[in-house]
Amino acid sequence: MTVAAMKIALAQMHVVPMNPEKNLETMLNMIESARQQNAEIVVFPELCLSGYLLSDQWLNRQFCRDLMHLNAPLLEASKGLTLVFGNIYEVPATDSGGFHPNKDGRTRLYNAAYVMHDGAYAQRSESVDFLLPDGVHPKTLLPNYRFFDDQRYFFSLADVAQDFSVPVSSLAQPFLIDTSDGPIKLGVQVCEDLWCKDYRIQGESINVSKYLIQNGADLLVNISASPWTFHKNDARDRRIKFLKAEIEQADLSFVPFYYANNVGAQNNGKNIVTFDGDSSAYNRKGELVRESIKPFQQDLLVLDHQKIDKVTAQRGSSARIAQKYHAIVTGLRHIPELLGWQEPPKFVIGLSGGVDSALVAALLKQAFGADSVWTVNMPSQYNSEKTKNAAAFISEKLGVKHLVVPIESLVQEQMEVFGKLDESCPSPQWMRKLSDENIQAKIRGTSILSNIAGRYGRMFTNNGNKVEIALGYATLYGDVGGVIAPIGDLTKAEVFAMVRFLNSEIFKEEVLPETMLPDELFRFGSDDIAPSAELRDAQVDPMKFGYHCALLEAATSFKKVTAEEVMSWYLEGTLAKHLNVAEALLQRWGLKDPETFITDLEWFYEAIRKSVFKRIQAPPIILTSPSAYGFDIRESQLPQWQSPNYLALKQKVLAMDSYQERLALGGRL
């Protein structure tokens, strides 16, 4: 090459799961663009040919072998430069060393980084046996938490080290690359290898970066398929600092670090997972030098390697609710890829006039345009003029087609049928009353929405929020249905916040009525539209908004806060602090009375337990939190269990005069 200084291109590509040919085309186009910008090293994300979240498709070995055949055109494209990208590597069953099984007995399969240089597979600085050919570096650390299932499918570099009784550090060898700056040793790692702090061997972290630098790496690249979560980029920056500190403790020097991540969305059947990219570069001090300024969009960052220590950058930031908005819209736009459709999907939404369905309608309009959205209001005798008018107003402002399908006659016909059955089939009065209400929901979901969807080539949505999904405040075969749950990982408080965000930042006007929004203590005025299923007279939702939202976020957090911990916070007088809510919100819901608090807490956790059967049958949820229902939170139907400490804590709470008195004592037990 004749360029003045080595340039590295980070290819933040849109990966389409299960479409290798499309992904190969994208890669070849980005390689050509990088070549025109004089890049010498082009780095692509993890498993960029196939997609990452493919579930048991990884057990289809013919598919995996076909993926490996796609290495050939990339090898040709690597002439005159270096490519780093992610693909599958399967150890041939006829390998001269004999049959080497995966942990499931099948042929050994790796999630690997490939390194190609000038039309050939790159050689390591030191040769490595044990089934690791030139140009292939397996992922060392396989995540097995949340929705990650790497250990179900893949063998790791750490597994190889254990198999052959060698240090894993001896297998983490950099690759030899000729550049305009002279020969370099390129250290390559895959995604989780960056997040090594909690992976341990002999009391130390399995620090792949340290191993590569020990073995002479001049720079490091990390290829990732790292899902978006709020503040993920800040957490990544902290991990880079951790790597640097550990490396310096070993009397080594940190080296420039390049990180390439993909964009788009993928799914595991029960969750839609979005990827924001945030491809970045770090200097020898572990400082951020540059990041992609195109979150959730394809981007090609070309960096001058010689200048990496001369500049630093500050991360851009946006509000949490804004990031969640972009994640949901990205997830929705994944639906055509999920189904293999070329045309945008078309939707029908049950628009009640309440805030949840209003938000879903707005999100779908933003994702696919007004022509793709129909709204349907299905009033019975219990629907107010306020909600019917709100549904019409929202549809007009969004510019979408609005249908009104009254269901009262259908309700009365079914009531007559069941009235006759009741004469010979005894049941408790409360069950009949609940059934009468749910008949309306089932007519709306099953008889109307699902049939409109089938008759007119549309899909209908699930409009439930995370609090409703958790507590089972929904009707199976009624509003528990549809093809996707766009806001199923948003609490009600976040729903209100996103409506405000849409009006103020996206629409710049009141498209979603302000009358649907409460004040800061989640109170509604007499003229407002308070949340209600409108299945009986004067019905209001039973949730304590704000408080239950915060309690659910704690209960479904990565560490899963238990009822015992919540009671301990109450005893300490720190409940509001731990839940990050105002003391006035506890007062607003009467929770400073210990008996009210305990009654509500037990109802809350028991409602979550009893509603598992509904969530198992619910549609996929777009992930926006660190712990979402679907496949992120994995649930079995189980009987109630309480720890021995539960009753003791409960009795202590009930013995309190009030929550305020505990605060007056400074939170002492």
N, C-alpha and C positions, 0 to 999 in steps of 0.2 A: 504493500500500500504506500501511497505517496502523501497521505494527509499529514498535517503538521503535528497533531496530537491525537491520542486515542480517545474516541468517543464511544460511549455506551448508551444504547437505546433500551429503555424499559417499555415493553409493549403491553400496555394495559388493555387487553383485548376483551371484547364481548364474546364469551364462550357460550355456545348453544348446546345444551346437553343432548346427547344421543344424535348429534349431527356432525360426525367427523369430517365429512367432505366440506361442509360449510365452514367449519373451523379451520381446516387446512387452507381453504381459499383466503380466509381472513389473515392467516399467518403469512402466506406468501405475499399478499398485498402489503402487509406491514413491514415485511423484510425488505421489499423493494423500496418502500418509502424511507426506511432506515438507511438503506444503501445509498440512496440519493442524497442523504444528509451526512454521508461519510462516516456512519457508525461502523465500528469494527466488531462490536459485541452486541448482539440483540438478545434480550432476555424476555421470555414469555412466562405465563403463569403455570401453576401446577395442573396436571391433567387437562391441558388446554385443548387437546384434540377431541377428547371424549366428554368432558364435563366431570365434575367431582362427585356429586350426589346422585349416583345411579343405582343405589341399593343392590339387590341381588343380580342385576345385570352383570356385575363383576364375576359371577359364577359361570357366565356364558363364555367359555374359553375360546370359542370361535370368534366371538366379538373382540376379545382381547388380542387374538392373533391378527385379526384384520386391522386393528389399531396399530400394531407394530409394523405392518406392511406400509403404513403411511409415513414411516420414517424415511423411505427411499426418496420421495420428492423433496423432503426437507434436507436430506444429505446433499442433494444436488444444489439446493438453494443456498447451502452454506459455503459454496465456493467463493473465496475472497473475503470471508468474514467468519465469525464464530456465532453459533446459535446455542442457546440454552433454553430448554423447554421441558414440559412435563408430559410423560406418557407412561403406559404400562410396559413392564418387562416381565415376560414369563420365562422361567428357566426351562429349557427343553427337557422333556422326559428322557431323551436319549443322550443327555450330557455324559461325557466320558467319566465323570465322577460318580455316576450312578443316579438313581432316582432320589430327588430331594423334595420331600413333600412340604406343602403348606401345612399349617396347623390343622386344617380340615381334611388332610389326606390327599387333596388335589395337587397338581403340579404347583410349584412355588411361584407366587405372583408378587411383583413389586410395584408400588407407586414410586416412580423413579424420575430423576432429572436426567435428561440426555444432553450431552455436550458434543457438538459437531464443529470441526474446525477445517475450513478450506476443503470441503468435500470428503472428509474422513472423520471417523470417530476419534475424539481427542484421547490422548494417552495421559495416564497419571504420572505424577512426578516420581512415584515409586510404584512398581507393579504390585497388584493385589490379586491373590488367587480367590478361591472360595466363590466361584460362580459370578464374579463381577467383571464383565467384559469391558473393553475400552469404551469410554464415552457414556457409561451408565453409572449413576450414583443413586442407590435406593434411599428413600426416606428413612431417617433413623428413628424418629419418635412418632408413634402412631396414636393419635388421640382416641379415647374411648369414653367420652363424656358428652353430655347434651345429646345432640343428634349425630355426633361423629361415630362412625362405625369402622374405622380403618382396620382395627384388629380382627374384625370379622372376615376380612377379605385378603389382607396383604401380609407379607413377610417384611420384616424391617432389617435395617443394617445392624441394629442391636441384636436382633434374633440371629443373624448370621454370626456375629461375634460369639454369642453364647453357643451356637451349634458347633463351632470349630475351636472353641476355647481360646480365643484370642482377644486382646483388648479392642473395644470398639474404636478407640482412638487410632489404632493402627490401620483401620479400614477407611477412615475419613481422610482420604488423600486428595489434594488439589490436582487440577489438570494443567498440562503444559500448553501454553498458547503463545504463538508469535504475534506481536503487535507492532505498530509503528513506534511505540515506546520501548521496544525490545521484548525479549521473552518474559512472560509473566506466569505465575502460578495462580490459577483461578479456583477459588474455593466455592463449592456449590452445595446448597442445602435446600430442603423442601419444607415449606410452611411451618409445621409444628416444631421443627428443629430450632426455630427462633424462640419458642415458648418453653424453654428447657428447664426453667427454674425448679419446677416441681417433679421432674423426672430424676430419679436418684440411682446411683450405683456406688456402693462402698462409701456411703455417706456424702457423696458429692453429686452435684447436678451433672447430667449428661450434656455437657456444653459442647455441641458440635462445632460452634464457631471457634472455640478454644482449640479443639483438636485440629481443625483445618489450619489455624495459624501456627500451631506447634509444628505442623508438617510443611510449613513454608508458604502458606497462601499469602499472596500480595493484596488481594481484594476478595470480598465475599459477595455472592449473590444468593438471594433467597427467592425461590419461586413459590407462589402461594395461591391457594383458593380459600381465602379467609373471609368469612361472612361479615357483613356489616352489623355492628352494634354501636350504640351511642358511646362516644369517647373511646372507640377501639383504637383510633390512631394515637391517642394519648397513652393508652396502655402499651402500645407497641413501642413508643418512644422510651417508656420506662424500661421495657425489656432490653432495648439496645444499651441503655445505661448499665443494666445489670450485667449483660455480656461483657461490656468494656471493663467493669470493675473486676469481675472474676478473671478475665484475661490478664489484667495488669497485676493482680495478686499472684499470678503464676510467672511474673517477671517477663511478660510478653507485651507487645504493643498492639493496640487495636488497629484495624485496617479499614479502608473505605468499605461501606456496606450498602449494597443495592437491593432494593425490594420491589418485586413485580407482582401485582395482584390482578385478578380479573374483575370484570363487571358483568352485569346481567342478573339473572335469577335462576335458581335451580330448586328442585323439590325432592322430598323423600316420601311422598304420598300423603302425608298429613300436615306438612309445613311447607310453605313457600319461603325460601331463604334467599335474601338479596345480597349482592356483592357491590361494594362501592368503589373498589379500586384502591385509591389512596397510595398508589405506587410512589416510592420515596427513595431518597439517597441520603446517606449519612457520612460525615467525614471521620477522620481518625480520632477526633475527640468525642465521637458518639453524638454529634450535634446534627440536627436536621439541616440539610443543604437545599433540598428541593422536594416538593411533592406535586402530584398531579392536581391541577386546579379544576378538574372535570370529574367531580364525584358522580358515580353511577353511569359514566359515559366512557366510551372507548377513547384512548389517548395514547400518544407516542411521545415519551419524554427522551430527548437526546441530550446527554450530559457530557461535558468536557472533563475527562478524568483528571487531568493535570490541575484543574482549578477547584477540585472538590474541597480542598482545605482552605480555600481563600474566601468562601462565602458561607453565610448561614441564612436560615429562613425561619420565619414564624408561621405556625400553622394557622390557616384560616379556620374560622369556626362559624357555626350557625346554631340556632336554638334547637333544643331537643325535639320539640314538636315539629319543627320544619324538617329535620332529618327523617323523622318517622313518616312524615307526609311523602317525602321523596322515596323512601323505602317501599311504602305501600303502592305508590303509582308504578314503581319499577316491578314489584311483584305482580301487579295486575297485568302489566304488559308482557309478562312471562307466559300468560295463558295460551296464546297461539303457539309458542314454542313447545309448551307442555303437551298440547294436543296434536302438534304437527300440522297446524293449519297455516295456510298462506294468507288468508284474509282475516281482518280483525274480527274478533267475536262480537256477537250482539247479545245484549242483556235485557232482561225484564226484572224490575225491582218492585217489591211490595212497598209502596211509599205511604206510610201511615200518617205522616204529618208530624212525627216525632223526630228527635234529633239524630238517632242512630241511622235510620233509613235515609234521612236527608243527607248525612255525611257520606254514606255509601254511594248515593246517586251522584253527588258532586265529585267523588273520587273517580268513579267510572267515567264520568264525562271528561274529566281531566286526562284520564288514561287513553280513552278511545274516541272521544268526540261525541257531540250531541246525537248524531245519527245512529250511534250504536246503542243508545239507551232508551228504553221505554219505562215509564213509571206507571204503577197501577195502584189506585186507592180502592180499597174493598170495604166500604162501610157496612156496619150492622147498626142496630138500634142504639148501640152504646157509643158510637163515634160522634164526637162533638163537631160543631160547625167550625170551631177553631182549628182542629187538626185537618179537617177536610179542606178548609181554605188554605191552610199552610201548605198542604201537599200540592195544590194547584199553583200557588205562588212560587214554590220552589221549582216546579217543572217549567213554568213560564220563564223564570229567570235563567235557568240552565239551558233553555231552548230545546228541551227534549219532549217527545210525544208523551202525552198523559192520558191514561184511560181510567174511567171510573166504572167499577163493576160491583154494584150492591150485592151483598150476600144474604140479606135478611130472609128472603124467600127460601134459600137453600138451608139456612139454619132452621127455620120453622119446619121444613119437611123432615129434617133429621130428628128434630125434637119430637115430632109426632111418632116417628118410628121407635125411638127409645122410650117415649112415654108408654107405649103399649108393652114393650119389653119389661119395663119397670113393674108392671102389674104382676108379673110372674117370676121376676128375678129380683129378689130383695138385695139391697145394698145400702150402706150408711148414707145419710143425707149429705154429708160433706163430700163424699166421693161423687155423688150425682151432681152436686153443684159445681165441683171442679170440672167434671166431664162436660157439663153444659158450656162452660167457658171455653174449654179446649176444642170443642166442636168447631167454634168459629175460627180458631187458629189453624186447624187441620183443613178446613174448607179453603182458607186463603192459600195455604202452602201447597197442599196436595191437589185439590180440585181446580184451583184457579191458576196459580203461578206455574206449577209444573206442567199443566196442560197448555198454557200460553207458550211456554218455552218449547214444548214438543211440537206444538201445532205451527209455530211461526219461526222455527229454527233459531231459538234464543236460549240463553242460559239464565237461570235465576240465582240470586245471591242469598247468602245467609247474612243477616244484618245485625247479628248479636255482638255485643261488646264482651270484653274479657270477664267482667264482673257477672254478667248474666250467664255466660258459659260456665263459669266456676260454680255458681250457686244453683245451676239447673233451672234458672228462671226462663224457661223456654219450653215449647211443646214439641215433643218428638213427633215426627211426621207432619208438623205444622211449620213453625219457624226454625226448627232444627232440620235443615235440608239445604239444597242448593249445591252449586259447583264450587264455591269458594266463600270464605269468611274474611272479607277485606279488613274489618276492624276487630277481629276476634282476639287480637293481642293488645288492644287499647282498653284501659280502664275507662269508666264513665267520665272521670275527671279529664282524661286525655281526649275523649270525644269532644267534650265542651271546648277544650283548649284548641283542638284542631279546627273546629267550626269557626272560632274567633280568628285563627290564623288564616283560614281560607278567605273569610270576608275582608280582612284587613290587608293581607299580603298578596293574595292570588287574584281574587276578584276585584278588590279595591272598592267594593260596595256591599250592601246587605243583600246577598243572594240567599243565604240560609237565615231564616228569621231570628232576630235577637230575642224574641219572646221564648225561644227554646232554651235560652241560657240562664243559669242561676246567678246569684251574687256570689261573693267570695266565700260565704258559708253555705253555699248550695241551697239557698232558699229561693222559692219562686213566688212572684206576686200573683194576685188574683186574676190578672189578665194574661199571665204567661201560660205556656204549654208545659206543665210539669210531666215528667216521665210517667207513662201509664200504658198498660196493655189494652185498655179500653174493651175489656171482655165482660165487664159488669158496671153498674152504676157507681160513680165516685171511686173508682179503683185507682190506686197509686202504687208505684213500684215499692217493694218492701226494703230496698237497700238504703243504707245510710251513706249517701254519696259523699265522696271525699274521704271519709273515715274508712269505709269498706274498700275503697280503691287503694288506699295506702296499706291497709291490712292485707289485701290480696297480693300486692307487690312484695310484701315481706314474706308471705306464706309461699309464694311461688318463686322467690329469689333463688339464686344459685345455691345458697346455703339453707334454704327451706326453713324459715322461722316457724317454730312450733307454738301450739297454744300455751304450753308451759312457759316459754320465753316471753310471750305477750303478757301473761299474768305476772311474771317477775318484773317486767317493765312497769306494770300498773302498780305493783307494790312499792317499787322504788320511786314512783312519781315521775318516771321518764318516758311514759308511753308516747306522748306527743312528740318528744324529741326524737325517739327512735323511729317513729313513723313519718317524721318530717311534716307534721301537720300542726295547725294552730291549736293552742289550748282552747280557744273559743269554739273550735269545731267539736271537741269532746263535749263541751257544755251544750252546744246546739243540739246534739243527739242524745243528751241526758246520760252520757257515759261516765260522768263523775259520780254517779250513784253506783256503788259496787254491784248490787244485785242486777241492775240493768246491764251493766258491763258483762257480767258472767253469762246472763241469759243470752245476750247477743253473741258473745264469743262462741258459746257452745252451738248455737244455731248456725253460725257462720261455718265453722269447721265441719259440722255434721252435714250441712247442705252440700258442701264440696264433696265429701265422701260419698254421699248417696247419689250424686249426679254423674258418677263415672260412666254409667251405662249410656248416658246421652252423649257424652264427649267422645266415646269410642265410635259412635255412629255419625259424628258430625263431619262436615266437609273440611278441606284443608284450610289452615289459618296462615296468613302472612305474618312472618315473625318480625316483631319490632322490639322485643324486650329480651333480657338475658335468660328468660325462662318462659317459654310459650306452651300452651296446651297444644296437643297434637302428638308429635313424636319427640319434641324437646323435653316435655314432661311425660314420662311413660307411666301409665297407671294400670293397675289391676283392680278388679272388683273384689273388695275385701271387707270383712266385718270390722266393726269399731274396735279400736285398741287404745287404751290409756295407760300411761306410765304410772308406776307407783307414786311418783311425785305429783301427779296431776291433782288428786283429791286434796292433798296437803296444801298445795298452792291455792286451790279453789276455796278451801275453808279460810285461809288467811285473808284472801280478798274479801270474802263475805263478812268477815269479822271487822272490816274497816268501817269507820263511820262515813267517810267520803274520800274521794281521790284528792280533794283540796287539802285535807288535813295531812296527808302524807307529804304533799309538797311543802307544807309549812314546817315539817320536820327535816327538811333538807334532803328528802329522798332516802332516809335511813330505814332499814327494815326493822 
